[in-house]
Amino acid sequence: MQVVTDLEGYEPDPDGAVVTIGAYDGVHLGHQAVLRLVREGATARGHSAVCLTFDRHPAEVVRPESAPCLLTTLEQKLELLAATGFVDTTAVLTFDEARSHEPAEEFVETILVRGLHAKRVVVGADFHFGYRRHGSVRLLGQMGAELGFEVIGLGLIPVVGDRDGTPYSSTEIRRLLAEGAVGHAAAMLGRPPRPYEVRGTVVRGDGRGRELSFPTANVAPPSRTCLPADGIYAGTFLAEDGVERVGAISLGRRPTFYADAERSLLEVHVLDFDGDLYDQAVKVRFVEHLRAEDRFDSVEALVAQIRRDVEACRVVFGL
């Protein structure tokens, strides 16, 4: 998959493109279904398949006070888009103040028509774009009739087997994570289920885990990362050596030691591992929620529970 930023140096397919536009945060099963449709349409018509996305969530610029946390970094998103095998080119646009004030009509003419040679545009039925969200599927259709592209507006795709008609959506995955339901989130992210992954850098902590004979890697994710609910999880840990190891994950404010911690800390005790992980870029994958975070009356009680948590991780992974 080719990746281009702000269409710099990009030469569009002279035969045209089928283009989908969106944040594509998480690249979940609903996204994948849309991308499959784009691929099929592009192949049938001899066009290229293009995903047009942004370097950040547009809400971070237009309404930062209510912008959602992110399921994927830009790096993750590009990896996941490439892994689908459906996309020929992903065009990443810088979404800044200037972009947020761009008239919808200008976006269509400069980006979709001249920049990408769009012959078909596939978006969500409630898609809006341009200054003050003036652009809509209806406007796209009107301009497409004049400029030579067709428009498909898709409704949300319901989760397979869900009696309530719950749709695949980044919003629903964030809700599940907020409840600690990492297994259900994984089912929405991929088939087979794709564990929710948080990336970050290993930083130095207070060394308390090592004092308790359960050393942990303290992982600092990007500030806008969507974290699951505080609690203890079984999961895996990938360091820069590329080896995926089982880990007991603690996400929380460590109430046994701190009464008023300002933020949750992500720590991973990597089973059967002894090595230096500081400053490494790592990946933490949440597989199963084991229990809620709790406060213990003594360090001894906490250590006993950690032992049980580690054994529970071994059971989850059949070790």
C-alpha positions as CSV (number, residue, x, y, z in Angstrom):
1,M,0.0,0.0,0.0
2,Q,1.3,3.4,-1.0
3,V,1.1,6.2,1.7
4,V,1.1,9.8,0.7
5,T,0.9,12.9,2.8
6,D,-1.1,15.9,1.6
7,L,-0.9,14.5,-1.9
8,E,2.7,15.7,-2.2
9,G,4.2,14.1,-5.3
10,Y,1.2,11.9,-5.8
11,E,0.2,11.1,-9.4
12,P,-3.4,9.9,-9.4
13,D,-4.5,6.9,-11.4
14,P,-5.4,8.3,-14.9
15,D,-8.2,5.7,-15.0
16,G,-9.7,7.1,-11.8
17,A,-10.2,6.0,-8.2
18,V,-12.8,4.7,-5.9
19,V,-12.3,6.8,-2.8
20,T,-13.5,6.3,0.8
21,I,-13.1,9.2,3.3
22,G,-13.0,8.9,7.1
23,A,-11.1,8.9,10.4
24,Y,-10.9,5.1,10.2
25,D,-9.9,5.0,13.9
26,G,-9.5,1.3,14.9
27,V,-10.0,-0.1,11.4
28,H,-12.7,-2.4,12.9
29,L,-14.9,-4.9,11.1
30,G,-17.3,-2.2,9.9
31,H,-14.4,-0.3,8.4
32,Q,-13.1,-3.4,6.8
33,A,-16.5,-4.1,5.2
34,V,-16.5,-0.7,3.6
35,L,-12.9,-1.1,2.4
36,R,-13.9,-4.5,0.8
37,L,-16.7,-2.7,-1.0
38,V,-14.2,-0.1,-2.3
39,R,-11.8,-2.8,-3.4
40,E,-14.5,-4.7,-5.3
41,G,-15.8,-1.6,-7.0
42,A,-12.3,-0.5,-8.0
43,T,-11.4,-3.9,-9.4
44,A,-14.7,-4.1,-11.4
45,R,-14.1,-0.7,-13.0
46,G,-10.4,-0.8,-13.4
47,H,-9.9,2.0,-10.9
48,S,-7.5,2.3,-7.9
49,A,-8.8,1.9,-4.3
50,V,-8.0,4.9,-2.2
51,C,-8.6,5.6,1.5
52,L,-8.5,9.3,2.4
53,T,-7.9,9.9,6.1
54,F,-6.4,12.5,8.4
55,D,-3.2,12.9,10.5
56,R,-5.4,13.4,13.6
57,H,-9.1,13.1,14.4
58,P,-10.8,16.2,13.0
59,A,-12.6,16.8,16.3
60,E,-9.3,17.5,17.9
61,V,-9.3,20.8,15.9
62,V,-13.0,21.7,15.6
63,R,-14.2,20.7,19.0
64,P,-11.2,19.7,21.2
65,E,-13.3,19.8,24.4
66,S,-15.3,16.8,23.2
67,A,-12.8,15.0,20.9
68,P,-12.8,11.2,21.4
69,C,-9.8,9.3,22.7
70,L,-8.1,7.3,19.9
71,L,-8.1,3.6,19.3
72,T,-5.1,3.8,17.1
73,T,-2.1,6.0,16.4
74,L,-1.6,7.1,12.9
75,E,1.2,4.5,12.6
76,Q,-1.2,1.7,13.7
77,K,-3.9,2.9,11.4
78,L,-1.7,2.8,8.4
79,E,-0.5,-0.7,9.3
80,L,-4.0,-2.0,9.8
81,L,-5.2,-0.4,6.5
82,A,-2.3,-2.1,4.7
83,A,-3.0,-5.4,6.3
84,T,-6.6,-5.5,4.9
85,G,-5.1,-5.9,1.4
86,F,-8.0,-3.8,0.1
87,V,-6.3,-0.4,-0.4
88,D,-3.9,0.7,-3.1
89,T,-3.2,4.1,-1.7
90,T,-3.9,5.8,1.6
91,A,-3.8,9.6,1.4
92,V,-3.2,11.3,4.8
93,L,-4.3,14.9,5.0
94,T,-3.1,17.3,7.6
95,F,-6.1,18.4,9.6
96,D,-5.3,21.8,11.0
97,E,-7.0,25.2,11.5
98,A,-6.6,26.0,7.8
99,R,-8.2,22.6,6.8
100,S,-11.1,23.2,9.2
101,H,-11.9,26.4,7.4
102,E,-11.7,24.9,3.9
103,P,-15.1,25.3,2.1
104,A,-16.7,21.9,1.3
105,E,-16.8,22.7,-2.4
106,E,-13.1,23.5,-2.5
107,F,-12.3,20.2,-0.8
108,V,-14.3,18.3,-3.5
109,E,-12.7,20.1,-6.4
110,T,-9.0,20.2,-5.2
111,I,-8.7,16.9,-3.3
112,L,-11.3,14.5,-4.7
113,V,-11.4,15.6,-8.3
114,R,-8.0,17.1,-9.2
115,G,-6.0,15.4,-6.5
116,L,-7.4,11.8,-6.6
117,H,-9.4,11.6,-9.9
118,A,-12.3,10.2,-7.9
119,K,-14.9,8.3,-10.0
120,R,-16.8,6.9,-7.0
121,V,-16.8,8.2,-3.4
122,V,-17.9,5.9,-0.6
123,V,-18.8,7.5,2.8
124,G,-21.1,7.0,5.7
125,A,-24.6,8.2,5.3
126,D,-24.1,10.9,7.9
127,F,-20.8,12.1,6.6
128,H,-20.1,15.8,6.9
129,F,-17.1,17.8,5.8
130,G,-15.8,21.3,5.1
131,Y,-16.2,24.5,7.0
132,R,-18.9,24.3,9.7
133,R,-19.8,20.8,8.3
134,H,-21.5,22.4,5.3
135,G,-20.6,19.4,3.1
136,S,-22.9,16.4,3.2
137,V,-23.6,13.3,1.2
138,R,-26.3,15.3,-0.7
139,L,-23.8,18.0,-1.6
140,L,-21.3,15.3,-2.8
141,G,-24.0,13.8,-5.0
142,Q,-24.8,17.2,-6.5
143,M,-21.2,18.0,-7.2
144,G,-20.5,14.5,-8.4
145,A,-23.2,14.8,-11.0
146,E,-21.5,17.9,-12.4
147,L,-17.8,16.7,-12.0
148,G,-18.1,13.1,-13.0
149,F,-18.2,10.9,-9.9
150,E,-20.9,8.9,-8.2
151,V,-21.5,8.8,-4.5
152,I,-22.5,5.9,-2.2
153,G,-23.6,6.8,1.4
154,L,-23.6,3.7,3.6
155,G,-25.4,3.2,6.9
156,L,-23.7,1.6,9.9
157,I,-23.2,-2.1,9.6
158,P,-24.8,-4.2,12.5
159,V,-22.7,-6.6,14.5
160,V,-23.2,-10.1,13.3
161,G,-25.5,-12.1,15.6
162,D,-26.3,-9.0,17.8
163,R,-30.1,-9.1,18.4
164,D,-30.2,-5.4,19.3
165,G,-28.7,-4.3,16.0
166,T,-25.6,-2.8,17.6
167,P,-23.4,-1.4,14.9
168,Y,-19.7,-1.8,14.3
169,S,-18.4,1.6,15.3
170,S,-15.4,3.3,16.9
171,T,-17.8,4.8,19.4
172,E,-19.1,1.4,20.5
173,I,-15.6,0.0,20.9
174,R,-14.7,3.0,23.1
175,R,-17.8,2.3,25.2
176,L,-16.8,-1.4,25.6
177,L,-13.3,-0.5,26.6
178,A,-14.6,1.9,29.2
179,E,-16.4,-1.0,30.7
180,G,-13.3,-3.2,30.6
181,A,-15.0,-5.5,28.0
182,V,-11.8,-6.0,26.1
183,G,-13.0,-9.4,24.7
184,H,-16.1,-7.8,23.1
185,A,-14.0,-5.0,21.8
186,A,-11.6,-7.5,20.2
187,A,-14.5,-9.2,18.5
188,M,-15.4,-5.9,16.9
189,L,-11.9,-5.1,15.8
190,G,-11.2,-8.3,13.8
191,R,-12.2,-11.8,12.8
192,P,-10.7,-13.8,14.4
193,P,-10.9,-11.3,17.4
194,R,-8.0,-8.8,17.4
195,P,-6.9,-7.9,20.9
196,Y,-7.0,-4.2,21.7
197,E,-3.5,-2.8,21.5
198,V,-1.9,0.2,23.2
199,R,1.5,1.4,22.1
200,G,3.9,3.4,24.2
201,T,7.4,3.8,25.6
202,V,8.7,2.1,28.7
203,V,9.6,4.7,31.3
204,R,11.1,4.6,34.7
205,G,8.7,4.3,37.6
206,D,9.1,4.1,41.3
207,G,10.5,0.6,41.3
208,R,7.7,-0.7,43.6
209,G,7.0,-3.7,41.5
210,R,10.5,-4.9,41.7
211,E,10.5,-4.4,45.5
212,L,7.5,-6.8,45.6
213,S,9.3,-9.4,43.4
214,F,7.0,-8.6,40.5
215,P,9.0,-6.1,38.3
216,T,6.8,-4.2,35.8
217,A,7.4,-2.3,32.6
218,N,5.8,1.1,33.0
219,V,4.3,2.1,29.7
220,A,3.6,5.7,28.7
221,P,1.1,5.8,25.8
222,P,0.4,9.0,23.7
223,S,-1.8,11.4,25.6
224,R,-5.0,10.8,23.5
225,T,-4.8,7.0,23.7
226,C,-8.1,5.3,24.6
227,L,-7.4,3.1,27.6
228,P,-9.6,0.4,29.0
229,A,-11.2,0.7,32.4
230,D,-8.9,0.5,35.4
231,G,-8.3,-3.1,36.4
232,I,-6.1,-6.2,36.0
233,Y,-5.9,-7.9,32.6
234,A,-4.3,-10.9,31.0
235,G,-2.5,-9.9,27.8
236,T,0.7,-9.9,25.9
237,F,3.6,-7.6,25.6
238,L,5.8,-7.0,22.5
239,A,9.2,-5.3,23.0
240,E,11.5,-4.2,20.2
241,D,12.9,-7.8,19.8
242,G,9.5,-8.7,18.2
243,V,8.8,-11.5,20.7
244,E,5.2,-11.6,22.0
245,R,5.3,-12.5,25.7
246,V,2.5,-13.1,28.2
247,G,2.0,-10.4,30.7
248,A,-0.2,-9.5,33.7
249,I,-1.4,-6.0,33.0
250,S,-2.3,-3.5,35.7
251,L,-4.0,-0.3,34.7
252,G,-5.0,2.0,37.6
253,R,-4.1,4.4,40.3
254,R,-2.6,1.9,42.8
255,P,-4.9,2.7,45.7
256,T,-2.9,0.5,48.1
257,F,0.0,3.0,48.0
258,Y,-1.6,6.2,46.8
259,A,-4.8,7.8,48.0
260,D,-5.1,10.5,45.3
261,A,-3.2,9.6,42.2
262,E,-4.0,12.0,39.4
263,R,-3.9,9.5,36.6
264,S,-4.0,5.8,35.8
265,L,-0.7,4.0,35.3
266,L,-0.2,1.2,32.8
267,E,2.2,-1.5,34.1
268,V,3.0,-4.9,32.7
269,H,4.6,-7.8,34.6
270,V,6.1,-9.8,31.8
271,L,6.0,-13.5,32.8
272,D,9.3,-15.4,32.9
273,F,11.3,-12.4,31.6
274,D,14.3,-10.6,33.0
275,G,15.8,-7.8,30.9
276,D,16.1,-4.1,30.3
277,L,13.1,-2.6,28.6
278,Y,13.6,1.1,29.4
279,D,13.0,3.5,26.5
280,Q,11.8,0.8,24.2
281,A,8.7,1.4,22.0
282,V,6.4,-1.5,23.0
283,K,2.9,-2.9,22.3
284,V,0.5,-4.0,25.1
285,R,-2.4,-6.2,24.0
286,F,-5.4,-6.7,26.3
287,V,-6.8,-10.2,26.0
288,E,-9.0,-10.8,29.1
289,H,-10.3,-8.8,32.1
290,L,-9.4,-10.6,35.3
291,R,-10.6,-8.3,38.0
292,A,-11.3,-4.7,39.1
293,E,-8.6,-2.7,40.7
294,D,-8.7,-3.0,44.5
295,R,-7.2,-1.5,47.6
296,F,-5.5,-4.0,50.0
297,D,-5.0,-3.6,53.7
298,S,-1.4,-4.8,53.6
299,V,1.5,-5.3,51.1
300,E,1.4,-9.0,51.9
301,A,-2.2,-9.2,50.8
302,L,-1.4,-7.4,47.6
303,V,1.5,-9.7,46.8
304,A,-0.7,-12.7,47.4
305,Q,-3.3,-11.3,45.0
306,I,-0.6,-10.6,42.4
307,R,0.5,-14.2,42.6
308,R,-3.1,-15.3,41.9
309,D,-3.3,-12.8,39.0
310,V,-0.1,-14.2,37.4
311,E,-1.4,-17.7,37.7
312,A,-4.7,-16.6,36.2
313,C,-2.7,-15.3,33.2
314,R,-1.0,-18.6,32.8
315,V,-4.4,-20.3,32.8
316,V,-5.8,-17.9,30.1
317,F,-2.9,-18.7,27.8
318,G,-2.6,-22.4,28.7
319,L,0.9,-22.1,30.2
